[in-house]
Amino acid sequence: MKKKRIVVIGFVGTQLDSGKGSGRWERWRPTVALTQQDDVIIDRIELLYNGRVDSLIQQVSQDIASVSPETSVIPHALHIDNAWDFEDVYGTLFDFAKSYPFDPDNEDYWIHITTGTHVVQICMFLMTEARFFPGRLVQTSPPKRQGEGQSGTYALIDLDLSRYDQIAQRFSREQAEGVDFLKSGIATRNDRFNTMIEEIERVAIKSKAPMLLMGPTGAGKSFLARRIYDLKKARHQLDGKFVELNCATLHGDGAASTLFGHIKGSFTGAASDRPGLLRTAHKGLLFLDEIGELGPDEQAMLLKAVEEKRFFPVGSDNEVQSDFQLIAGTNLDLAREVVAGRFREDLYARINLWTYALPGLRERPEDIEPNLAYLLARFSEENGQMVRFNKEARANYMRFAMSPQALWMGNFRDLSASVTRMATLAEAGGITESIVADETTRLQRLWRHHNLPSDGGGMDLADVIGQEAVASLDLFDALQLGAVIAVCRQSKSLSDAGRKLYGVSRDAKSKPNDADRLKKFLARFDVNWDQVTNSSP
């Protein structure tokens, strides 16, 4: 393998590299010292300088030639107005790097960071870390004792973190702590959810762009938005408040006023100026839940505010500013809302950069148990009393919670309410089997209307089986078929729908086959699963 030439890129040190007369050889001069090392031959030094230092450049070049004839020195005059200004220094180095003919296949680049101002050294580091300088950092140090030889030592620093296990482990540990923080320490087991939270952690730290959280009511959108805010604030990325608003609560003229504020006298009842929530969220995070409920005018105003950080309060001719970060939440399919003309396409495109669909509790059955433990611990902490299940009660509750009878229509809100009820009724901090039995009965009663749709969910059966077939059905059969189709459309699969529809009678069968029973029922009306679930609701 051909040995690469070693090329050093660094600034001449106006103080450290200076010296006159024979006495200069008694001083440690970092740039010259690099060429005095016994174990390395420097092929070329790209010597950067700023200002009128021609005599210094000439002296350093001559001294290097005398101790290392193999080393050529190529001076480069850089025009830096202020060597302590980051933008000025970084921009100048960036321009140099773009024009320099790097040849990494044949040359090994050492970026010397011992000389220059602290700002210069930091910018050299950043340029190397970003690979604009495709090499390694080299740090030189003076000898421990003055005397014979002033070459000192040098150390190469490779910015490939994979070579530094402890550093890499620390970054991994900090990221894991961030993920754990977003989950409030809940040891969730659902792979899809865990993968999503890991990505959200990375995006939250690196991006200020809007984020869209989708999912059914009670899936945890508001909770997660608050945790994202807390994570960003802990990393000093936000200084302002967390401002939350459910857009479904906005009505009429007050909608724009609530969001964007108003000036005194702008409409009847506007007795004083109002800043609005967007300005309240300045330097902070604004969480707009159910953003699909916003009216068209408010959508247009919000788009301008998100893109330009400027907007007009109601009744004002003067723009105001607010630099907020936005998280939007919705339980609607906004893409469909756009097609239907109920949501602006340009606003959707703007908030759809980072979109995450939070699964409901029924899609995460393996996470019921760790969330149950978390909710019990939180109740105990808030009420100053330890509450626990006894062994049989816990087993009974988990058996029901993961069964087809547990619909969890309110998702984590249902689970939280359930735990609160049981913990409140627990005598001496113990949740018993009777408490669990009463609670499961209560939950089934709450969900009964979801299990027994009475009118087919308002659907038109003609969309499924055709108008002629509907006309041939008795009212009894039409109502029954409509109810079954409504359950099918709320289910993930044929088997899932069958378990809901035959939840009682299946217990009397030694080998229940709910999917087959449902398939045969649908076949009586010449329809199948795909027709039922793919036809327009």
N, C-alpha and C positions, 0 to 999 in steps of 0.2 A: 504493500500500500504506500502510495506516494505521500511523503511528509509535507504537511501544509506550511506555508510561510506564515510567520507570526507578525501581525500588523497591530501597532498600538495607536489608538486614537485618544488624544487628551489635550487639555489646555496647558500651556506653559504657565508655570507658577511665578507671577511677578515678584513675589517675595521668596518663596521656597527655592526656586530655581536660580535665583540671582547670586552674584558673587564676582569679585574682581581679584586679580593678582593670584599668586600661588596659594594664598590662604583659602581660596574657594574650594580647593581639593580636601580641606579639612572639614568642610561642611557637608551635611547630607542634603543632596539635591535630588528630589524624587524622580524627575524625568531622566536625568543623567544616570541615576542609580539603577534604573530598570535595565540599562544596557551594560551594567557592570556585574550582573548576576552570572555565576559560574555555570549554572545548569540550563541556561536558555540563551538562544541567539535571536535577537529582534531583527527582523528583516527590514522593517520600515516603521517610522514614527510619523503619523499625520499630526503635526503640531498646530493646534488651534490657538489663535491669539486675538485680542481685541485692543485697539488703541495703538499708540506709538511706542512700541517695544522692539524696534528693529535691532538695536544693539544687543538686547537680551537674547533674541532669537538667534542672532549671529554667534554669540558666545556659546549658547547651549549647543548649537549645531556643531561648532568646532570641537567642543569638549567631547561630544558623543563620537565624533569621527576619530578622536585620538584614542578613546578606550574601546571602541567597537567599530572598526573600519567597515564591517559587513553591514552596518545599519545606515540606511539613508533617512534623511530628515526632510519632510516636505511641509513647509509652513502654509497655513491657510488663514488669511485675514477675515475675521467675521466682524460684522458691524452690529454691535449690541449697544443701544443707547444707554441702557441701565442694567448692569450685571446683577442687580438685586430684584429685578422685575421678572416674575415667572413667565408671563405671557411673552415678553420680549425675548428672553433667553430661549424658551422652549420653541417659539416660532423660528428663531434663527437656526437652532440646531435641526429642527425639522426640515427646513429648506436645504441645509447642508446634506442631511441624510438622503433626501430625494435626488440630489444631483450627484452624489458620490457613487462611483462604479464598484459596488461591492461584488466580490467574487468568492463566496463562501465555499465553493468546491475546492479552491486552491489556496485560500487564505483563512487563517484563524485570527479573529479580531478580538483584541483586548481593549476594553474601554476603561481608561485610566481615570479614577474618580478621587485621587488624592489632592489634586491641585484645583484652583478656581474657587470662586465664592461658594457658599453653601447652596445658593440657588442653582448655580451651575452644576454642582455635584448632584443635586436632587434631579435636575432635568436630564442629566446624563443617565442616571439610574432609570428614570421613567422611559426614556427613549430606548434603552436596552430591554427593559421589561416588556415594552410593547413591540419589540423585535424590529423597530426602525433601524436600530443598530444590531445587526445579527451576530452578536458575539457574547462574550463574558466580561464581567466587571473585573478589574484588577485593582487591588488596594496595596499601596506600598507603605512601608513603615521604616523609621530610622533604626540604626543599630542600638542595642540596649546600652552599650558602653562606647564612649568616644575613644578613638585611638586609631589603630591600623585599619584601613579600609572603611569606606563610608557607603557601602552598597546597601546596607540594611536588608530587609526581607520584603517579599511580595506574597500576596495571597489572591488566588483566583476564586471568583464567586459566580457559580452557575445559577441562573435564576429559574432553572427547571425545578419546580417544587417537588416533583416526583422523586428527586434524589435526596430530599430531606424529609425523612419519614416523620420526625417529630413535628415539623411545621405543617406537613400535610395532614397529620392526625389532628392537629389543633384546629385547622380550618374545617375539617370534617366534623369535629366535635362541636364547633360553634354552629355549623349548619344544622346538625342534629338537634342542638338546643333550640334553634329557631323553629324547626319543624315541631318539636315537642311543645313549644310555647303556643304555636297556632292551634294545637290540639288540646291545650290546657292540661297537658300531662296525661291525657287519656290514651291508654295503650291500644289504639284501634288496630283491628286485624284485617280489615278489608283491603286487599292489595290495590284495587282501583282508587279507593279514597286516599290511601297513604301516598301513592304515586302522585296524585293530584296535589296534595298538600305540600309535598316536597318541591314541586314546581312553583307553587304559589309562593313559597318561602323565598326562592331564588328571584322570582319576578318582583316581589314586594321590596326586596333589598336593592335591586338594580334598576328598577323602572319607576318613573313617575306617571306613566301613561294610565288612562282609565282602565278599570277592570270591571268585567260583567260577571256576576254570580247568578246562575240560573238554578232553578230547582223548586220543588213543591213547597207550599207553606209549611213552616216548621222544620225544614231541612237544615237550618242553622246558618242561613245567609247573613243575618244581622249579627249573630254571635261571631262568625268568622271575620266579618268586616271590622268589628271592634278589635279583634285580636291582631289583625293586620295593622291597624292604626297603632296599637300598643307596641308592636314589634318595630315599626318604622320610628316611632318616637324614642324607643330605647336605643336605636342606632343613630339618633340625632339627625334624622332625616325630615322630621316635622317639628315645628314649634307651636303650631296652633291647636285648636280644639278638634274633637271628634263631633261632627254634627250629623244627626240622623233624622230622616224624614220618610214617612210612608206616603208616597204620592197618591195613594188611593184616598187619602183624607183631604186632598185639595179639591176645592169646588169653586166654580165661578170666578168672579173678579179677585177673590182673595188668593187664588193660586199663584199668580205672578207676583203679588205683593209679598207672600210668604217666602218665595224663593229669591226674588230680586230686590225686594224692598220697595218703598214708595216715598214720595215727598209729601209734605203737609198740604192738604187741600187737593190732592190729585183725584180723589173721588169721595163720595159721600161717606162720612165716617172716618176719613183720614185726618185725624185731629193733630197728628204730629208726624215727624219723619220716622221711617222704619228702615233699619239697615238691610234686613233680609238675611236668609240663611247662608247664601253664597258668600256674603261679606263676613258673616260670623265664622265661616270656615277658612278664612284667609290664613295661609301658612299651615293649614291643617288638612283634615280629610272629611269630605262630604259623602255620606252614604245615602243614596236615593233608592229606597226599596220600592218595589212595584213601579218601576220607571215607565212601564208600558201604559200606566193609567194617566200619564201626563197629557194635557191637551195639546193640540197642534201649535198654538202660539207659544206656549211654554217650552215645547220641544225646540222651536226655532231659536228662542232666546237662550236656551241652555247650550245649544250647539255653538253659538257665538262665544258664550262665556267659557266653554271648555277649550275652544281653539285659540281664542285671543286673550283670555283672562280679563276681558272687559265686557261691560253690559250696561244697559240703561235701566235705572230704577223706574217704576211705574210713575208716569207724569213728569219725568225729568228730561231735560235736554242735554244734560251733562253725563258723560260716561263715568263709571267708577270701575275700579280694578279689584280683583281678588285672585290671588295665586293659590288655588286650592287643588288638591288631588281628589279624583272622583272614583268611587266604587258604586256601581249600579246593581240593583237586584231585581229579579223578576221571576214569576212563576208562569209567565206566558212564553210562547214560542215567538220571539220578536221577528224572526225571519218571516213567519206567516203573517204577523201583524203588518209588516212592511208590504207584503204582497196584497193584503186586504186594504191597504191605504190608511191604516190607523196609526202607523208609526213612521216617522221620517226615515228615509233610506240613508241620507247623509249622516244623521245622528247615530243611527245603528252602526254604520261603517266606522264612525269615530270611536264608539265605546266597545266595539267588537274585537279589539286587538288582542286582549287577554280574556278569554271567555272560559268559564269553568261551570260544569253542570254538577251540582251537589246531589248525590243520590239520596233518595228517601230512606227511612229506617228499614222498610221491608226489603230494600235492595242490599242492606248491610246487616243481615241477621247475626253475623259473627261479632258485630260491634255492640249488640244490645247488652251483653254481660259487662264489658268494661265501662260502658256508659252508665249502667246501673250502679256500679261501684262508685263511680265519680259523683253521681247525683246523691247517693246516700252520704258520702263523705262531705259534700257541700252542705246538705241539710244539717248534718251533725255539727259542722263548724258554725253555721249561721244560728243554730238554736242552742248551742252549748250542751248538747246531749248526744252521746253515742247511740246510733241506731243500727241494728243488724238484723238480718234474716236468721231464723233457725234453719237447720240443714234441709228439712223436708219442705219448709215454706219456700225457700230459695229454688229448690228443684222444681216445685210445682209452678212457680211463677215463670221460670225460664222455659219450662215445657210449653206453657201457654204462649209466652211472648214470641216464641219461634215457630208456633203452629200456624196453619192456614187460617184459623179463626181470628188471629191477631192481625187486624188490618192496618193499625197504626196510621189512620188517616191524617192525623195531625203531626205525624212523625215524632221528632224529639220533644215537641211540646206535649204530646200525649204521654210520652214516657216520663217526662219531668213531672207532669201533673199526677200521674199514677204513683210515682215514688213519694211525692209530697203527701198524698192522701194516706198511703200505707204508713209512712214514718210518723205522721201526726197521730194516727190511731194506735200506734205501737205502745203497749204498756211496758214500762220499765225498759224501754229501748229495744224490745224484741218484736219483730214482725212474725206473726204466727201463721199457721196454715189457714185458719179461719179468716184472718185479714186478707190473705191472698185470694181465697175463694170468693169473698165479697167483692174484691177489687176486679177480679177477672169477669165476674158477672156484670159489674158496673160498666166495664169497658165494652163488653159485648152488646150491652143495651145502648151505649153511646153510638156504636157503629152499626146498629141493626138496620138503619135506613139505607146504609151503603150496600149491605148484603141483600136487601130485598127491594130492589127498584120496582115501583108500582106501575109505572106507565111507559116502561121502555126508554126512560131517559129523554123523552121528548123527541125521539127519532122518527123518521118517516120510513116505515118498513118497505115501502115501494123502492127506496134506494138500494135495498138489499136483495129482495126477491122479485121485485117488479110489481107494477100496479095490478096486473091481471091475477097474479098469485094472491095478492092481498085480498082482492075482492072475493076469492073463493074460501077464505078462512072464516071460521066462527070467531066471534069476539073473544071467547075464552082462549083459543089458540093464538090469536094475534097478540093479546096481552102477555101470554106466557112466553111466546117467542121474543117479543120485544124486551121483556125483563132479562131473559137469558143473554140476548145480544148485548145489552147494557153491561152485564157482568163480564162478558168476554172482552169488551173494549176497555175495561178497567184492569185486565189481567195481563200478565207477561207471556203466558203460554196456554195451550189447550189444557195441560195438566193443572196449571194454577187455577184456571176458571172452573175446572171440574171439582177441585177440592173445595172451592167456595160454594158451589151449587149443591154438592152432595155431602156437605160437612157433617150432617147428622146420620144419614142412612149408611154412609160408608163404614161407620163403626160396627155395624151389624154384619158386615161381610168379612169373611176370612181373607179374601184376596181382592180388595177393592181396586177397580180400574176406572177411576173417574174420567180420564181422558176418553176412554172408549165409550162410556155411557153418554158423555156429552156429544161425541162424534155421531153416535146413532140417533140422538135426539135431533140434532141439526139435519141429519140426512132425511128425517121424516118430512122436512120442508124443502128438500132438494138444495140445501146450502151446505157449505163447508167452512172451516175455520178462516181460510184466506179471504173468502167473500165477506164474512162477518167483520173481520178486522180491517180490511182494506177499503171497504165501501165508505163513502162520505158519511160522517156522523151527522 
